[in-house]
Amino acid sequence: MSETLKVPTYLLPVGAAVVSFLMGYAAMSANVSHASEARDRIEAVAEAAIQATQKNGQAIAVTDQKVQAVIDSLARQEKIQEKTSDQLQMMLEQLLKAQN
């Protein structure tokens, strides 16, 4: 009652190929699952970077507006100072004429 399993020798390379294929398939599916996890993580980092860039762009725009406002204010002050200087010079000239 002894039963033995006999495998023909020509099927050994086929069996080895099947085992090799299955191992490769398992490794590939494991890499794909890890790749999807990495893809999700990279996507989250990229979205955070995009949001930070948008905030930074808005901050730069606000800073540019503030700098332009300061430049405009300085230009106005320069015009006012020029008018004041002209008025002071006219007053001094009139005072000097009045003393003579």
Sequence and secondary structure as in RCSB ss.txt:
>XXXX:A:sequence
MSETLKVPTYLLPVGAAVVSFLMGYAAMSANVSHASEARDRIEAVAEAAIQATQKNGQAIAVTDQKVQAVIDSLA
RQEKIQEKTSDQLQMMLEQLLKAQN
>XXXX:A:secstr
        GGGHHHHHHHHHHHHHHHHHHHHHHHHHHHHHHHHHHHHHHHHHHHHHHHHHHHHHHHHHHHHHHHH
HHHHHHHHHHHHHHHHHHHHHHHH 
